[in-house]
Amino acid sequence: MAEPAKSFLFGPYHLDGEQQVLLRDGKPVALSPKAIMILSILVENHGKLVEREELMRHVWPDAFVEDGNLTVNVFALRKVLAEGLNGVSPIETIPKRGYRLPLPSKQKTPPPTAWLAR
């Protein structure tokens, strides 16, 4: 049986892993699927450095893309997250290495019946 997708709560945000959507105060936030993937990795590893190469490998596994694609998506995430956090983005850049999301996050697990019935 497949494990349910993980969901996380941080600040005013709920990252719904099953629906692949970010909610702010219960309302969907417009983000590209790649930005959602990047955010999922950062949130799941909150407080830890996530290397740029690791993000590239997970988000674009079968494609050669320029490093700038990652930068553009992180920029979009910063802009969106800052809107709900008093203008301050929680994504830290570790120069020439990667990114870190120091915000505390809490994994939200759906009730077992929600995913067992599938």
N, CA, C and O atoms as a GROMACS GRO file, in nm:
protein
  472
    1MET      N    1   0.084  -0.118   0.000
    1MET     CA    2   0.000   0.000   0.000
    1MET      C    3   0.088   0.124   0.000
    1MET      O    4   0.186   0.130   0.074
    2ALA      N    5   0.054   0.222  -0.082
    2ALA     CA    6   0.134   0.344  -0.093
    2ALA      C    7   0.114   0.431   0.030
    2ALA      O    8   0.005   0.441   0.086
    3GLU      N    9   0.223   0.494   0.071
    3GLU     CA   10   0.218   0.586   0.183
    3GLU      C   11   0.152   0.715   0.138
    3GLU      O   12   0.176   0.760   0.026
    4PRO      N   13   0.069   0.777   0.224
    4PRO     CA   14   0.007   0.902   0.183
    4PRO      C   15   0.111   1.012   0.166
    4PRO      O   16   0.215   1.011   0.233
    5ALA      N   17   0.083   1.106   0.077
    5ALA     CA   18   0.175   1.218   0.056
    5ALA      C   19   0.180   1.302   0.183
    5ALA      O   20   0.080   1.315   0.254
    6LYS      N   21   0.296   1.358   0.211
    6LYS     CA   22   0.314   1.436   0.332
    6LYS      C   23   0.260   1.577   0.314
    6LYS      O   24   0.266   1.635   0.205
    7SER      N   25   0.207   1.630   0.422
    7SER     CA   26   0.161   1.768   0.426
    7SER      C   27   0.227   1.835   0.545
    7SER      O   28   0.253   1.771   0.647
    8PHE      N   29   0.255   1.963   0.531
    8PHE     CA   30   0.325   2.036   0.636
    8PHE      C   31   0.255   2.167   0.664
    8PHE      O   32   0.194   2.228   0.576
    9LEU      N   33   0.264   2.209   0.790
    9LEU     CA   34   0.214   2.340   0.833
    9LEU      C   35   0.333   2.423   0.876
    9LEU      O   36   0.418   2.376   0.952
   10PHE      N   37   0.340   2.547   0.829
   10PHE     CA   38   0.444   2.640   0.874
   10PHE      C   39   0.392   2.781   0.855
   10PHE      O   40   0.342   2.817   0.748
   11GLY      N   41   0.403   2.861   0.961
   11GLY     CA   42   0.349   2.996   0.957
   11GLY      C   43   0.202   2.990   0.916
   11GLY      O   44   0.128   2.905   0.966
   12PRO      N   45   0.159   3.079   0.827
   12PRO     CA   46   0.020   3.076   0.781
   12PRO      C   47  -0.003   2.979   0.665
   12PRO      O   48  -0.108   2.980   0.601
   13TYR      N   49   0.096   2.894   0.639
   13TYR     CA   50   0.093   2.808   0.521
   13TYR      C   51   0.064   2.663   0.554
   13TYR      O   52   0.099   2.612   0.660
   14HIS      N   53  -0.001   2.598   0.458
   14HIS     CA   54  -0.023   2.453   0.461
   14HIS      C   55   0.020   2.402   0.324
   14HIS      O   56  -0.040   2.435   0.222
   15LEU      N   57   0.124   2.322   0.323
   15LEU     CA   58   0.172   2.260   0.199
   15LEU      C   59   0.107   2.123   0.191
   15LEU      O   60   0.142   2.033   0.268
   16ASP      N   61   0.014   2.107   0.100
   16ASP     CA   62  -0.062   1.982   0.084
   16ASP      C   63   0.010   1.896  -0.018
   16ASP      O   64   0.004   1.922  -0.138
   17GLY      N   65   0.078   1.793   0.031
   17GLY     CA   66   0.157   1.706  -0.056
   17GLY      C   67   0.073   1.623  -0.151
   17GLY      O   68   0.116   1.594  -0.262
   18GLU      N   69  -0.045   1.584  -0.108
   18GLU     CA   70  -0.132   1.502  -0.194
   18GLU      C   71  -0.184   1.582  -0.312
   18GLU      O   72  -0.183   1.534  -0.426
   19GLN      N   73  -0.228   1.703  -0.286
   19GLN     CA   74  -0.283   1.787  -0.392
   19GLN      C   75  -0.176   1.869  -0.465
   19GLN      O   76  -0.204   1.931  -0.568
   20GLN      N   77  -0.053   1.869  -0.411
   20GLN     CA   78   0.056   1.948  -0.466
   20GLN      C   79   0.016   2.095  -0.478
   20GLN      O   80   0.024   2.157  -0.584
   21VAL      N   81  -0.029   2.149  -0.363
   21VAL     CA   82  -0.073   2.288  -0.359
   21VAL      C   83  -0.027   2.351  -0.228
   21VAL      O   84  -0.016   2.285  -0.125
   22LEU      N   85   0.000   2.481  -0.235
   22LEU     CA   86   0.033   2.558  -0.116
   22LEU      C   87  -0.088   2.644  -0.083
   22LEU      O   88  -0.142   2.714  -0.169
   23LEU      N   89  -0.129   2.638   0.043
   23LEU     CA   90  -0.242   2.718   0.090
   23LEU      C   91  -0.193   2.821   0.190
   23LEU      O   92  -0.111   2.790   0.276
   24ARG      N   93  -0.243   2.942   0.180
   24ARG     CA   94  -0.215   3.045   0.280
   24ARG      C   95  -0.349   3.084   0.340
   24ARG      O   96  -0.438   3.133   0.270
   25ASP      N   97  -0.362   3.061   0.470
   25ASP     CA   98  -0.488   3.086   0.539
   25ASP      C   99  -0.604   3.016   0.468
   25ASP      O  100  -0.714   3.071   0.458
   26GLY      N  101  -0.578   2.894   0.419
   26GLY     CA  102  -0.682   2.813   0.356
   26GLY      C  103  -0.707   2.841   0.210
   26GLY      O  104  -0.791   2.774   0.149
   27LYS      N  105  -0.639   2.939   0.151
   27LYS     CA  106  -0.661   2.974   0.010
   27LYS      C  107  -0.540   2.934  -0.073
   27LYS      O  108  -0.427   2.954  -0.030
   28PRO      N  109  -0.564   2.878  -0.192
   28PRO     CA  110  -0.451   2.837  -0.278
   28PRO      C  111  -0.364   2.955  -0.320
   28PRO      O  112  -0.413   3.065  -0.347
   29VAL      N  113  -0.234   2.929  -0.324
   29VAL     CA  114  -0.135   3.027  -0.368
   29VAL      C  115  -0.085   2.983  -0.506
   29VAL      O  116  -0.052   2.866  -0.525
   30ALA      N  117  -0.079   3.076  -0.599
   30ALA     CA  118  -0.035   3.043  -0.735
   30ALA      C  119   0.115   3.018  -0.738
   30ALA      O  120   0.195   3.109  -0.717
   31LEU      N  121   0.152   2.895  -0.766
   31LEU     CA  122   0.292   2.856  -0.781
   31LEU      C  123   0.300   2.749  -0.889
   31LEU      O  124   0.207   2.671  -0.908
   32SER      N  125   0.414   2.746  -0.958
   32SER     CA  126   0.434   2.643  -1.060
   32SER      C  127   0.457   2.508  -0.991
   32SER      O  128   0.497   2.504  -0.875
   33PRO      N  129   0.431   2.399  -1.063
   33PRO     CA  130   0.458   2.266  -1.004
   33PRO      C  131   0.603   2.248  -0.961
   33PRO      O  132   0.629   2.184  -0.859
   34LYS      N  133   0.697   2.304  -1.035
   34LYS     CA  134   0.839   2.293  -0.998
   34LYS      C  135   0.867   2.369  -0.869
   34LYS      O  136   0.942   2.321  -0.784
   35ALA      N  137   0.808   2.487  -0.853
   35ALA     CA  138   0.826   2.564  -0.729
   35ALA      C  139   0.768   2.487  -0.610
   35ALA      O  140   0.826   2.487  -0.502
   36ILE      N  141   0.654   2.422  -0.630
   36ILE     CA  142   0.593   2.340  -0.523
   36ILE      C  143   0.688   2.226  -0.487
   36ILE      O  144   0.704   2.194  -0.369
   37MET      N  145   0.750   2.164  -0.587
   37MET     CA  146   0.845   2.054  -0.559
   37MET      C  147   0.964   2.104  -0.479
   37MET      O  148   1.007   2.038  -0.384
   38ILE      N  149   1.017   2.219  -0.516
   38ILE     CA  150   1.131   2.277  -0.445
   38ILE      C  151   1.090   2.307  -0.301
   38ILE      O  152   1.164   2.275  -0.207
   39LEU      N  153   0.975   2.369  -0.284
   39LEU     CA  154   0.928   2.402  -0.150
   39LEU      C  155   0.908   2.276  -0.067
   39LEU      O  156   0.941   2.274   0.052
   40SER      N  157   0.854   2.171  -0.127
   40SER     CA  158   0.834   2.045  -0.055
   40SER      C  159   0.966   1.991   0.000
   40SER      O  160   0.972   1.947   0.114
   41ILE      N  161   1.069   1.996  -0.082
   41ILE     CA  162   1.200   1.946  -0.040
   41ILE      C  163   1.256   2.033   0.072
   41ILE      O  164   1.310   1.981   0.170
   42LEU      N  165   1.244   2.165   0.058
   42LEU     CA  166   1.296   2.255   0.162
   42LEU      C  167   1.220   2.239   0.293
   42LEU      O  168   1.281   2.238   0.400
   43VAL      N  169   1.090   2.227   0.285
   43VAL     CA  170   1.009   2.213   0.407
   43VAL      C  171   1.037   2.080   0.475
   43VAL      O  172   1.050   2.075   0.597
   44GLU      N  173   1.046   1.975   0.397
   44GLU     CA  174   1.072   1.843   0.455
   44GLU      C  175   1.208   1.839   0.524
   44GLU      O  176   1.228   1.764   0.619
   45ASN      N  177   1.302   1.919   0.474
   45ASN     CA  178   1.437   1.924   0.532
   45ASN      C  179   1.459   2.052   0.612
   45ASN      O  180   1.572   2.098   0.624
   46HIS      N  181   1.352   2.110   0.666
   46HIS     CA  182   1.363   2.241   0.731
   46HIS      C  183   1.478   2.245   0.831
   46HIS      O  184   1.500   2.152   0.909
   47GLY      N  185   1.549   2.356   0.825
   47GLY     CA  186   1.664   2.376   0.913
   47GLY      C  187   1.794   2.320   0.858
   47GLY      O  188   1.901   2.352   0.911
   48LYS      N  189   1.787   2.238   0.756
   48LYS     CA  190   1.906   2.176   0.698
   48LYS      C  191   1.937   2.237   0.561
   48LYS      O  192   1.846   2.278   0.488
   49LEU      N  193   2.063   2.244   0.529
   49LEU     CA  194   2.106   2.288   0.397
   49LEU      C  195   2.065   2.183   0.294
   49LEU      O  196   2.090   2.064   0.312
   50VAL      N  197   2.001   2.229   0.186
   50VAL     CA  198   1.972   2.141   0.073
   50VAL      C  199   2.058   2.191  -0.041
   50VAL      O  200   2.041   2.304  -0.088
   51GLU      N  201   2.149   2.106  -0.086
   51GLU     CA  202   2.243   2.144  -0.191
   51GLU      C  203   2.170   2.172  -0.323
   51GLU      O  204   2.069   2.109  -0.354
   52ARG      N  205   2.222   2.267  -0.399
   52ARG     CA  206   2.164   2.303  -0.529
   52ARG      C  207   2.155   2.180  -0.620
   52ARG      O  208   2.054   2.159  -0.688
   53GLU      N  209   2.261   2.099  -0.622
   53GLU     CA  210   2.263   1.981  -0.708
   53GLU      C  211   2.152   1.882  -0.669
   53GLU      O  212   2.091   1.820  -0.756
   54GLU      N  213   2.128   1.869  -0.540
   54GLU     CA  214   2.022   1.778  -0.494
   54GLU      C  215   1.886   1.828  -0.541
   54GLU      O  216   1.803   1.749  -0.587
   55LEU      N  217   1.862   1.958  -0.529
   55LEU     CA  218   1.735   2.014  -0.577
   55LEU      C  219   1.720   1.992  -0.728
   55LEU      O  220   1.614   1.951  -0.774
   56MET      N  221   1.825   2.020  -0.802
   56MET     CA  222   1.821   2.002  -0.948
   56MET      C  223   1.792   1.856  -0.984
   56MET      O  224   1.713   1.829  -1.075
   57ARG      N  225   1.854   1.764  -0.913
   57ARG     CA  226   1.837   1.621  -0.940
   57ARG      C  227   1.694   1.575  -0.912
   57ARG      O  228   1.640   1.493  -0.986
   58HIS      N  229   1.633   1.628  -0.806
   58HIS     CA  230   1.497   1.587  -0.769
   58HIS      C  231   1.389   1.656  -0.852
   58HIS      O  232   1.288   1.594  -0.887
   59VAL      N  233   1.410   1.782  -0.884
   59VAL     CA  234   1.307   1.859  -0.954
   59VAL      C  235   1.311   1.838  -1.105
   59VAL      O  236   1.206   1.836  -1.170
   60TRP      N  237   1.430   1.821  -1.160
   60TRP     CA  238   1.446   1.797  -1.304
   60TRP      C  239   1.527   1.670  -1.323
   60TRP      O  240   1.641   1.676  -1.370
   61PRO      N  241   1.472   1.553  -1.287
   61PRO     CA  242   1.553   1.431  -1.287
   61PRO      C  243   1.598   1.383  -1.425
   61PRO      O  244   1.706   1.325  -1.438
   62ASP      N  245   1.517   1.405  -1.525
   62ASP     CA  246   1.548   1.349  -1.658
   62ASP      C  247   1.576   1.456  -1.761
   62ASP      O  248   1.562   1.434  -1.882
   63ALA      N  249   1.616   1.573  -1.713
   63ALA     CA  250   1.638   1.682  -1.807
   63ALA      C  251   1.762   1.761  -1.768
   63ALA      O  252   1.798   1.771  -1.651
   64PHE      N  253   1.825   1.816  -1.871
   64PHE     CA  254   1.936   1.906  -1.844
   64PHE      C  255   1.878   2.046  -1.850
   64PHE      O  256   1.831   2.091  -1.955
   65VAL      N  257   1.880   2.116  -1.738
   65VAL     CA  258   1.829   2.253  -1.733
   65VAL      C  259   1.937   2.343  -1.675
   65VAL      O  260   2.023   2.298  -1.599
   66GLU      N  261   1.930   2.467  -1.710
   66GLU     CA  262   2.026   2.564  -1.659
   66GLU      C  263   2.002   2.590  -1.511
   66GLU      O  264   1.889   2.581  -1.464
   67ASP      N  265   2.106   2.622  -1.441
   67ASP     CA  266   2.100   2.654  -1.299
   67ASP      C  267   2.004   2.769  -1.271
   67ASP      O  268   1.945   2.778  -1.164
   68GLY      N  269   1.988   2.856  -1.369
   68GLY     CA  270   1.899   2.971  -1.355
   68GLY      C  271   1.755   2.932  -1.332
   68GLY      O  272   1.679   3.008  -1.270
   69ASN      N  273   1.714   2.814  -1.380
   69ASN     CA  274   1.576   2.768  -1.356
   69ASN      C  275   1.548   2.751  -1.208
   69ASN      O  276   1.440   2.786  -1.160
   70LEU      N  277   1.645   2.699  -1.136
   70LEU     CA  278   1.631   2.684  -0.991
   70LEU      C  279   1.623   2.821  -0.926
   70LEU      O  280   1.538   2.844  -0.839
   71THR      N  281   1.709   2.912  -0.967
   71THR     CA  282   1.711   3.046  -0.911
   71THR      C  283   1.578   3.118  -0.932
   71THR      O  284   1.528   3.183  -0.841
   72VAL      N  285   1.522   3.106  -1.052
   72VAL     CA  286   1.394   3.171  -1.083
   72VAL      C  287   1.282   3.115  -0.996
   72VAL      O  288   1.199   3.190  -0.946
   73ASN      N  289   1.280   2.984  -0.976
   73ASN     CA  290   1.176   2.923  -0.893
   73ASN      C  291   1.192   2.959  -0.746
   73ASN      O  292   1.092   2.981  -0.677
   74VAL      N  293   1.314   2.966  -0.697
   74VAL     CA  294   1.337   3.007  -0.558
   74VAL      C  295   1.296   3.154  -0.540
   74VAL      O  296   1.241   3.190  -0.436
   75PHE      N  297   1.323   3.237  -0.640
   75PHE     CA  298   1.281   3.377  -0.634
   75PHE      C  299   1.128   3.386  -0.622
   75PHE      O  300   1.077   3.463  -0.541
   76ALA      N  301   1.057   3.306  -0.702
   76ALA     CA  302   0.910   3.305  -0.697
   76ALA      C  303   0.860   3.259  -0.559
   76ALA      O  304   0.765   3.315  -0.505
   77LEU      N  305   0.926   3.158  -0.504
   77LEU     CA  306   0.890   3.110  -0.370
   77LEU      C  307   0.912   3.219  -0.265
   77LEU      O  308   0.827   3.241  -0.178
   78ARG      N  309   1.025   3.285  -0.273
   78ARG     CA  310   1.055   3.391  -0.177
   78ARG      C  311   0.948   3.499  -0.180
   78ARG      O  312   0.902   3.546  -0.076
   79LYS      N  313   0.911   3.538  -0.300
   79LYS     CA  314   0.811   3.644  -0.316
   79LYS      C  315   0.678   3.602  -0.253
   79LYS      O  316   0.617   3.679  -0.179
   80VAL      N  317   0.634   3.483  -0.282
   80VAL     CA  318   0.506   3.433  -0.231
   80VAL      C  319   0.510   3.417  -0.079
   80VAL      O  320   0.417   3.458  -0.010
   81LEU      N  321   0.616   3.356  -0.027
   81LEU     CA  322   0.625   3.332   0.117
   81LEU      C  323   0.637   3.463   0.195
   81LEU      O  324   0.583   3.474   0.305
   82ALA      N  325   0.706   3.561   0.140
   82ALA     CA  326   0.721   3.690   0.208
   82ALA      C  327   0.587   3.759   0.226
   82ALA      O  328   0.568   3.832   0.323
   83GLU      N  329   0.494   3.738   0.133
   83GLU     CA  330   0.362   3.800   0.142
   83GLU      C  331   0.288   3.759   0.269
   83GLU      O  332   0.216   3.840   0.327
   84GLY      N  333   0.306   3.635   0.312
   84GLY     CA  334   0.237   3.587   0.431
   84GLY      C  335   0.319   3.596   0.558
   84GLY      O  336   0.271   3.559   0.665
   85LEU      N  337   0.442   3.644   0.546
   85LEU     CA  338   0.532   3.648   0.664
   85LEU      C  339   0.587   3.788   0.686
   85LEU      O  340   0.707   3.805   0.711
   86ASN      N  341   0.501   3.888   0.678
   86ASN     CA  342   0.539   4.027   0.705
   86ASN      C  343   0.654   4.076   0.618
   86ASN      O  344   0.739   4.152   0.665
   87GLY      N  345   0.658   4.034   0.493
   87GLY     CA  346   0.757   4.084   0.399
   87GLY      C  347   0.895   4.021   0.409
   87GLY      O  348   0.987   4.065   0.341
   88VAL      N  349   0.911   3.919   0.492
   88VAL     CA  350   1.041   3.855   0.509
   88VAL      C  351   1.035   3.712   0.455
   88VAL      O  352   0.952   3.632   0.499
   89SER      N  353   1.120   3.681   0.361
   89SER     CA  354   1.124   3.545   0.307
   89SER      C  355   1.203   3.454   0.400
   89SER      O  356   1.309   3.493   0.450
   90PRO      N  357   1.153   3.334   0.424
   90PRO     CA  358   1.224   3.243   0.512
   90PRO      C  359   1.332   3.159   0.442
   90PRO      O  360   1.404   3.084   0.509
   91ILE      N  361   1.344   3.171   0.311
   91ILE     CA  362   1.442   3.089   0.241
   91ILE      C  363   1.578   3.157   0.246
   91ILE      O  364   1.595   3.269   0.197
   92GLU      N  365   1.675   3.088   0.305
   92GLU     CA  366   1.811   3.140   0.314
   92GLU      C  367   1.895   3.082   0.201
   92GLU      O  368   1.884   2.963   0.169
   93THR      N  369   1.978   3.166   0.142
   93THR     CA  370   2.074   3.120   0.043
   93THR      C  371   2.207   3.097   0.112
   93THR      O  372   2.257   3.183   0.184
   94ILE      N  373   2.264   2.980   0.089
   94ILE     CA  374   2.399   2.950   0.135
   94ILE      C  375   2.484   2.962   0.008
   94ILE      O  376   2.482   2.872  -0.075
   95PRO      N  377   2.560   3.071  -0.007
   95PRO     CA  378   2.630   3.098  -0.132
   95PRO      C  379   2.709   2.978  -0.185
   95PRO      O  380   2.785   2.912  -0.114
   96LYS      N  381   2.688   2.954  -0.315
   96LYS     CA  382   2.756   2.849  -0.392
   96LYS      C  383   2.725   2.707  -0.343
   96LYS      O  384   2.788   2.612  -0.388
   97ARG      N  385   2.629   2.693  -0.250
   97ARG     CA  386   2.598   2.559  -0.198
   97ARG      C  387   2.452   2.522  -0.217
   97ARG      O  388   2.422   2.420  -0.278
   98GLY      N  389   2.361   2.605  -0.164
   98GLY     CA  390   2.221   2.568  -0.172
   98GLY      C  391   2.132   2.659  -0.090
   98GLY      O  392   2.160   2.778  -0.074
   99TYR      N  393   2.023   2.601  -0.039
   99TYR     CA  394   1.921   2.678   0.030
   99TYR      C  395   1.881   2.608   0.159
   99TYR      O  396   1.899   2.487   0.176
  100ARG      N  397   1.826   2.689   0.250
  100ARG     CA  398   1.778   2.635   0.377
  100ARG      C  399   1.649   2.709   0.412
  100ARG      O  400   1.637   2.829   0.388
  101LEU      N  401   1.554   2.636   0.469
  101LEU     CA  402   1.431   2.694   0.520
  101LEU      C  403   1.431   2.675   0.671
  101LEU      O  404   1.398   2.567   0.720
  102PRO      N  405   1.469   2.780   0.747
  102PRO     CA  406   1.481   2.765   0.891
  102PRO      C  407   1.349   2.768   0.967
  102PRO      O  408   1.346   2.741   1.087
  103LEU      N  409   1.239   2.800   0.898
  103LEU     CA  410   1.109   2.804   0.964
  103LEU      C  411   1.074   2.670   1.025
  103LEU      O  412   1.093   2.566   0.961
  104PRO      N  413   1.023   2.669   1.146
  104PRO     CA  414   0.978   2.540   1.200
  104PRO      C  415   0.854   2.494   1.122
  104PRO      O  416   0.765   2.574   1.093
  105SER      N  417   0.851   2.368   1.089
  105SER     CA  418   0.734   2.313   1.020
  105SER      C  419   0.689   2.190   1.095
  105SER      O  420   0.767   2.123   1.163
  106LYS      N  421   0.562   2.162   1.082
  106LYS     CA  422   0.503   2.049   1.152
  106LYS      C  423   0.437   1.961   1.047
  106LYS      O  424   0.356   2.009   0.968
  107GLN      N  425   0.471   1.833   1.047
  107GLN     CA  426   0.410   1.744   0.951
  107GLN      C  427   0.267   1.719   0.992
  107GLN      O  428   0.238   1.690   1.108
  108LYS      N  429   0.179   1.730   0.896
  108LYS     CA  430   0.037   1.707   0.919
  108LYS      C  431   0.004   1.575   0.851
  108LYS      O  432   0.017   1.562   0.729
  109THR      N  433  -0.040   1.479   0.929
  109THR     CA  434  -0.073   1.347   0.876
  109THR      C  435  -0.224   1.334   0.868
  109THR      O  436  -0.293   1.359   0.967
  110PRO      N  437  -0.277   1.296   0.751
  110PRO     CA  438  -0.421   1.278   0.741
  110PRO      C  439  -0.466   1.160   0.826
  110PRO      O  440  -0.388   1.068   0.851
  111PRO      N  441  -0.590   1.161   0.871
  111PRO     CA  442  -0.640   1.045   0.945
  111PRO      C  443  -0.627   0.920   0.860
  111PRO      O  444  -0.646   0.927   0.739
  112PRO      N  445  -0.595   0.806   0.920
  112PRO     CA  446  -0.573   0.684   0.842
  112PRO      C  447  -0.686   0.650   0.746
  112PRO      O  448  -0.659   0.603   0.636
  113THR      N  449  -0.809   0.672   0.784
  113THR     CA  450  -0.921   0.638   0.697
  113THR      C  451  -0.920   0.721   0.570
  113THR      O  452  -0.974   0.677   0.468
  114ALA      N  453  -0.862   0.840   0.573
  114ALA     CA  454  -0.860   0.926   0.456
  114ALA      C  455  -0.779   0.866   0.342
  114ALA      O  456  -0.811   0.889   0.226
  115TRP      N  457  -0.674   0.790   0.374
  115TRP     CA  458  -0.593   0.734   0.266
  115TRP      C  459  -0.605   0.584   0.254
  115TRP      O  460  -0.566   0.529   0.151
  116LEU      N  461  -0.656   0.514   0.354
  116LEU     CA  462  -0.672   0.370   0.344
  116LEU      C  463  -0.786   0.333   0.249
  116LEU      O  464  -0.783   0.227   0.186
  117ALA      N  465  -0.885   0.420   0.238
  117ALA     CA  466  -1.002   0.390   0.158
  117ALA      C  467  -0.978   0.400   0.008
  117ALA      O  468  -1.065   0.363  -0.071
  118ARG      N  469  -0.862   0.449  -0.034
  118ARG     CA  470  -0.835   0.467  -0.178
  118ARG      C  471  -0.831   0.336  -0.250
  118ARG      O  472  -0.810   0.334  -0.372
   0.00000   0.00000   0.00000
